[in-house]
Structure formats: structure tokens, C-alpha cells
Amino acid sequence: MDYFEAHYVTLILTTIYVGGCLYVGWYFKKKAAEGVEGYYVAKREIPGWVISLAFFSTSASTNTYIGQAGLSFQYGLSWAWMGFIWTLFCIISWQLLGPKMRFQTARLKSFTIPDYFHLRYKSNLARSIRMLSAIIILFATLWYMIGIAKGCAHVLTSVLDIPYEYGAFAIIAITCAYTIWGGMYSVLWTDAIQGIIMFGVAMLMLAIPFMYAGGIDNLWETIRNTDHLTESGRPIQSGLVTFGELVSFLYILGIGLSVGMKQISEPKNLIRFYSINNAKSMRFAMIWTPIFLGVSLVCVMGLGALVHGMATPDEAAYLIKNTDEVIGFMLDKFDNKWVNGICVAGLFAAGMSSLASVIIIIGTAFVKDIWHVVRPMPDSKIILRTKWFMAAYCLIVFVMTLYPMAGIVELTAFAGAVFAASFFPAIFGGLYLKWGTDLGAMASMVVGMVVNVVWRFGFRFDFEGLRDIHEVIPAFVFSMLTYVLVSRLSAKRRPDEEHLNLVFGKK
């Protein structure tokens, strides 16, 4: 009873929110079961406002609300520049990729990103490109999902005293359930609801340090002259408010690019373009999605720096080395039942929106783009086997979340780097460059993947001078150059004019 009295508001609000998500999944269960197009892309009939909120909510996950926000506790308000980088890439994604991807995928009857590569590059090698891209999705998504589940589990531990492993299981199991039931319908509609919650929670969380400190002037004076220490033991002093003093701009740029570029290359974001219903909805989403994302990022990206105004020196010494726990600490320290309840529901929303999106992506990648390509199967089996694989993959993610390989930001940034370097050249080339070839697409994927892995595990952390150069930078450059060079050298492999006319709209 003592536990319930202490946490009843948070428990009730979180239960209502979780129950709503499960209801949406169950509500769309029958509609999603009508065919592969319904389960995978919601029959391309989703309104623009839903897609806009869904894109925002899946882009701003617990990586943002917990990992990135917490990391600014270590790096100061300089980290807020990350938000400008992300917003810029959101604008690029919707202006550069959205309309063309919606148009081409509808004409090609594409349901996944890998099968877009197959249908767009149309050759005896395109089948292999499709399977390779599906393998890349399975590899990179694992890192991403672990980071998201880790963040949510830490919040539940801090605010509700739920053991880490139970929290990780809860977030994964609940999200997996409603995704399996309703497919892309439930993913998009729950993401839209979650987007509304997340937008409000971002502004509420920003207000917490100011309310705790007694106003803007008091908080600013505290963090401007803090007596807390950096991770290396030297005084922070004015470092929290001085640009570049606690972290190099090169590192900010690398992490910003790796996560921001996910919006122009990651399947869970790009698949939103498949489902939007018409040009009017597309125009709405092109304007409002960057606004939703930009305002939220302004609120949360420097939040950790402000939490110094709530922490004692001993608490700060712990948090500076455990930044994934900063937001949970903030909520626990503020200790307001209603604020905690609303914020935990919002943080749950941030995690579940991204998890749901990638859960369905990994299911479609394995079943439709690997299994079905190797051994074709009827649509009824495709949907059933997609559901079973999603459940199995979530179990693997849960086990690995118990032993995470790195912090939230590094996990999700590495996944973003893999997608950016491996997929963007082939996607951009497919949408805009008629002379892009299947060989160029495959070579760029291989180079992007290899350079990412080699740079991270073979160079970056073994040489002090390379530590701040994130793997996305060399990987993206080499991958893009490879696509252009190989496509030019293999010009004879480009699809015939009839197929290109179909793709680019002249037929």
C-alpha cells in the first residue's frame, strides 16, 4: 500500500496510456489482416496530420528525451546545437525525399525499403541488393532497439522503483503486442497519439529545473557558476554555458549527422512516405513535421545542463558518468506525482513510438525481403510469419538489453550511421539519378557498412585524435563516392528506358 500511495498517479496515467495503445492495436487488427499492403503500409490511406505526428514521434525517441537530453549534463548547453542539425535534416527529408518516394513507391507497388531497391534498380543483381539491405536493417536495428529499451527501463527504475530488467521487458512486450495486432495501422495511429503527448511533455520537462530553482534568474546563476566537476575531475565553472568548452564541435557534428541523417535514410522514417494518402496531406506534413520536431528539440536537447541546478556535488559526480539516468533523477528529485505521471507517460510514448516503427520494419525485412525472396509464399503466410518473427526478434532484443554494449546515444548514433552510409546513396540515386545502377547501389551499401564497422571498432577509439570523428563522416563520404563512381563505370547496367519512364513518371 505504501508503494501505491507513493506512485498511484504515475501508475494510473501510465496504465491509461498503455491501455490506449493496446486498444488501438486491437481495433485495427481486422483491417490490418486484409492483405500485405494493409499490414505493411496501411493501404497508403493515412491522413497527413497523422503521418506528420508519427514521423516526429518516431524521430524523437528515448534517444532524444533521455539519452541526448541527459548527455547535455556532461557537455553543457553546447549540446543543444544537435537540435538544429536534426531539424535541418527533417526539412531535407520532407522536401527532398518525401514527395518523390511516395510517387515512385506507389507506381512500383513497393511495400518496403529493400523491395524498393529491387524494383527500382531492376536487374539480375537487384534481388541480391534487396536481401543485403534487409540484412543491414536487421543488424543496425538491433543496436537501435537496445538503446531505446535501455532508456525507458532506466526511467521506470528511477521514478517507479521498477527493476531494470522488468522495465525493459514491459516496454518491449507492450509495444510488440500492439504492433503485431494492427501492423502499420496501429503503428501510425499510436505514433500520432504519442506525438501529441511527447510535444506537451517536452515543454513540461523544460519547465521542471526552472520551477525547482525558483525561476530563470536563479537557475541561470547556478549553472553559470557551478562548483560541479567534469568527468575528468576539473571544475566545470562556466563550461555549461560556454560553447565548445566541454565538448568539441566536431563531436557534436558527428553525432548530429549520424542521428539526423537517419531521417533521410532510416527505413522506419522513410516508410512513412509510403502510407500518406494524397498530395494535400503531403504538403501539410512537409510544413508541420519540422515544426513539431524543432520545437521539441529546443526544449529537451539542453535539458541535462539545466539539471545541474537541481543536483548536489555528490549527485552530479555520479550523473556525469551515468548520463542516461539524468532525466529519471530530475523527475525523482522534483517529486511531483502529477508531473512525474505525465512525464513518464511521455517518455514511454517516446520509446514505444520508435520501437513500434522498427519492430514492423525488421519483420518485413526478414520475411518479405529475405525469406519470401528465397522461397516465395502466399500473402496469408507472409503476414503470419512476419508476426512470429517480430515476436522472436523482440525476445532477442530484451536479452541483449540486459547487457547493453554502450550508452543510449552511442547505440542509436551507430545505428543511424549505418543507415545513412549504407542506404542514402542508393535511395537518393534511385529517386533522382536515372544513371544510377544496381552495381553502384550494392557497392555503396557494402562500403558504407564496412567503413562504419572498421572505423568504429578498428580506429576511432584506438587513436586519441580520431575519437571525436564519428564513423558516419568517413562512411558516408566513401559510400557516396562509391555510388557515383561505380554507377558511372557500369553505365550499361542501368535499367531500360521503359522501366525508367515508369519510375520517373513518363508513363
URMO-V378842 format. One record per residue. RES is the residue in one small letter. PHI is phi as a letter, one per 40 degrees, with the letter a starting at -180 (999 if undefined). OMEGA is omega in whole degrees, -180 to 180 (* if undefined). Layout:
<<RES | PHI | OMEGA> <RES | PHI | OMEGA>>
This chain:
<<m | 999 | 179> <d | c | -180> <y | c | -179> <f | c | 179> <e | c | -179> <a | c | -171> <h | b | -170> <y | c | -179> <v | c | 179> <t | c | -179> <l | c | -178> <i | c | -179> <l | c | 179> <t | c | 179> <t | c | 177> <i | c | 180> <y | c | -180> <v | c | 179> <g | c | 178> <g | c | 178> <c | c | 180> <l | c | 178> <y | c | 179> <v | d | 178> <g | c | -180> <w | c | -179> <y | c | -177> <f | c | -176> <k | d | -178> <k | c | -179> <k | c | -179> <a | c | -177> <a | c | -176> <e | c | 180> <g | i | -177> <v | c | -180> <e | c | 178> <g | c | -177> <y | c | -174> <y | c | -175> <v | b | 176> <a | f | 177> <k | f | 178> <r | f | -175> <e | b | -176> <i | c | -180> <p | c | -177> <g | c | -178> <w | c | 177> <v | c | 179> <i | c | -179> <s | c | 179> <l | c | 180> <a | c | 179> <f | c | 179> <f | c | -174> <s | c | 180> <t | c | 177> <s | c | -179> <a | c | -176> <s | c | 174> <t | c | 172> <n | d | -179> <t | c | -171> <y | c | 180> <i | b | -176> <g | c | -178> <q | c | 179> <a | c | 180> <g | c | -177> <l | c | 178> <s | c | 171> <f | c | 180> <q | c | -172> <y | b | 177> <g | g | -177> <l | c | 174> <s | d | -177> <w | c | -180> <a | c | 177> <w | c | 177> <m | d | -179> <g | c | 179> <f | c | 179> <i | c | -180> <w | c | -179> <t | c | 177> <l | d | -180> <f | c | 175> <c | c | 177> <i | c | 179> <i | d | -178> <s | d | -176> <w | c | -180> <q | c | -172> <l | c | -172> <l | b | -171> <g | d | -176> <p | c | -179> <k | c | -180> <m | c | 177> <r | c | -178> <f | c | -175> <q | c | -177> <t | c | 176> <a | c | 180> <r | c | -179> <l | c | -176> <k | f | 179> <s | c | 180> <f | b | -178> <t | b | 176> <i | c | 177> <p | d | -179> <d | c | 170> <y | c | 177> <f | d | -180> <h | c | -176> <l | c | -178> <r | c | -175> <y | c | 168> <k | f | 177> <s | a | 178> <n | c | 178> <l | c | -174> <a | c | 177> <r | c | 179> <s | c | 177> <i | c | -180> <r | c | -179> <m | c | 178> <l | c | -180> <s | c | 177> <a | c | 178> <i | c | 178> <i | c | 178> <i | c | -179> <l | c | -179> <f | c | -174> <a | c | -177> <t | c | 180> <l | d | 178> <w | c | -176> <y | c | -177> <m | c | 178> <i | c | 179> <g | c | -179> <i | c | -179> <a | c | 179> <k | c | -179> <g | c | -180> <c | c | -180> <a | c | 179> <h | c | 180> <v | c | 180> <l | c | 177> <t | c | -177> <s | c | -171> <v | c | -175> <l | b | -180> <d | f | 177> <i | c | 179> <p | d | -175> <y | d | -175> <e | c | 178> <y | c | 178> <g | c | 179> <a | c | 179> <f | c | -177> <a | c | -177> <i | c | -179> <i | c | -176> <a | c | -179> <i | c | -180> <t | c | 179> <c | c | -177> <a | c | -176> <y | c | 176> <t | c | 179> <i | c | -178> <w | c | -169> <g | b | 178> <g | f | -176> <m | c | 176> <y | d | -177> <s | c | 179> <v | c | -175> <l | c | -178> <w | c | 175> <t | c | 177> <d | c | 179> <a | c | 177> <i | c | -180> <q | c | 178> <g | c | 178> <i | c | 180> <i | c | -177> <m | c | 180> <f | c | 179> <g | c | -178> <v | c | 178> <a | d | 180> <m | c | 179> <l | c | -179> <m | c | 178> <l | c | -177> <a | c | -172> <i | d | -180> <p | c | 179> <f | c | 178> <m | c | -179> <y | c | -176> <a | c | 178> <g | g | 176> <g | h | -176> <i | c | -176> <d | c | -179> <n | c | -178> <l | c | -178> <w | c | 179> <e | c | -179> <t | c | -176> <i | c | -179> <r | c | -179> <n | b | -176> <t | c | 176> <d | c | 178> <h | c | -176> <l | b | 173> <t | c | 180> <e | c | 180> <s | c | 175> <g | h | 179> <r | c | -179> <p | c | 178> <i | c | -179> <q | f | -177> <s | c | -176> <g | c | -178> <l | c | -175> <v | b | 180> <t | b | -175> <f | c | 173> <g | g | -177> <e | c | -177> <l | b | -179> <v | a | -180> <s | c | 178> <f | c | 179> <l | c | 178> <y | c | 176> <i | d | -179> <l | c | -178> <g | c | 179> <i | c | 179> <g | c | 178> <l | c | -175> <s | c | -180> <v | c | 180> <g | c | -178> <m | c | 173> <k | d | -177> <q | c | 178> <i | b | -177> <s | a | -174> <e | c | -178> <p | d | -177> <k | c | 175> <n | c | -176> <l | c | -178> <i | c | 176> <r | c | -179> <f | c | 180> <y | c | -166> <s | c | -177> <i | c | -165> <n | c | -178> <n | a | -176> <a | c | 179> <k | c | 177> <s | c | 178> <m | c | -180> <r | c | 177> <f | d | -177> <a | c | 180> <m | c | -179> <i | c | -168> <w | c | -179> <t | c | 177> <p | c | 179> <i | c | 178> <f | d | -177> <l | c | -176> <g | c | -180> <v | c | -180> <s | c | -179> <l | c | 176> <v | d | -178> <c | c | -168> <v | b | -170> <m | c | 176> <g | b | -173> <l | c | -178> <g | d | 178> <a | c | -180> <l | c | -179> <v | c | 173> <h | d | 179> <g | c | 180> <m | b | -171> <a | b | 171> <t | c | 177> <p | d | 179> <d | c | 178> <e | c | 179> <a | c | 179> <a | c | 177> <y | c | -175> <l | c | -179> <i | c | 178> <k | b | -178> <n | b | -171> <t | c | 178> <d | c | -178> <e | b | -175> <v | c | -176> <i | c | 175> <g | c | 176> <f | c | -179> <m | d | -179> <l | c | 180> <d | c | -179> <k | c | -180> <f | c | 169> <d | f | 173> <n | b | -171> <k | d | -177> <w | c | 178> <v | c | 179> <n | c | -179> <g | c | 180> <i | c | -177> <c | c | 178> <v | c | 176> <a | c | 178> <g | c | 178> <l | c | 172> <f | c | 179> <a | c | -180> <a | c | 180> <g | c | -175> <m | c | 180> <s | c | 180> <s | c | 179> <l | c | -179> <a | c | -179> <s | c | -178> <v | c | 177> <i | c | -179> <i | c | 178> <i | c | -179> <i | c | 177> <g | c | 180> <t | c | -179> <a | c | -177> <f | c | -173> <v | c | -174> <k | c | -171> <d | b | 174> <i | b | -176> <w | c | -178> <h | c | 178> <v | c | 180> <v | c | -178> <r | b | -178> <p | d | -177> <m | a | 178> <p | c | -177> <d | d | -178> <s | c | 178> <k | c | 179> <i | d | -178> <i | c | -179> <l | c | -179> <r | c | 174> <t | c | 179> <k | c | -179> <w | c | -179> <f | c | 178> <m | d | 179> <a | c | -179> <a | c | -179> <y | c | 178> <c | c | 177> <l | c | 177> <i | c | 180> <v | c | -180> <f | d | -179> <v | c | -178> <m | c | 176> <t | c | 177> <l | c | -180> <y | b | -175> <p | c | -175> <m | c | -177> <a | a | 177> <g | c | -175> <i | d | -175> <v | c | -179> <e | c | 179> <l | c | -177> <t | c | 179> <a | c | 178> <f | c | 177> <a | c | 179> <g | c | 179> <a | c | 179> <v | c | -180> <f | c | -177> <a | c | -177> <a | c | -175> <s | c | -170> <f | b | -171> <f | d | 180> <p | d | -179> <a | c | 179> <i | c | 180> <f | c | 178> <g | c | 179> <g | c | -177> <l | c | -169> <y | b | -171> <l | b | 179> <k | c | -177> <w | c | 176> <g | c | -175> <t | b | 178> <d | c | -180> <l | c | 176> <g | c | 179> <a | c | -178> <m | c | -179> <a | c | -179> <s | c | 177> <m | c | -179> <v | c | -179> <v | c | 179> <g | c | -180> <m | c | -176> <v | c | -178> <v | c | 177> <n | d | -176> <v | c | -178> <v | c | -179> <w | c | -177> <r | c | -172> <f | c | -178> <g | b | -175> <f | b | -165> <r | d | -175> <f | c | 178> <d | c | -180> <f | b | -174> <e | d | -178> <g | c | -178> <l | b | -172> <r | d | -177> <d | c | 179> <i | c | -177> <h | c | -176> <e | c | -179> <v | c | -175> <i | c | 178> <p | c | -177> <a | c | -179> <f | c | -180> <v | c | -179> <f | c | -179> <s | c | -179> <m | c | 178> <l | c | 179> <t | c | -180> <y | d | -178> <v | c | -176> <l | c | -177> <v | c | 178> <s | c | 179> <r | c | -178> <l | c | -180> <s | b | -175> <a | d | -179> <k | c | -178> <r | c | 180> <r | c | -180> <p | c | -179> <d | c | -175> <e | c | -180> <e | c | 179> <h | c | 179> <l | c | 177> <n | c | 176> <l | c | -177> <v | c | -172> <f | c | 169> <g | g | 179> <k | b | -180> <k | a | *>>
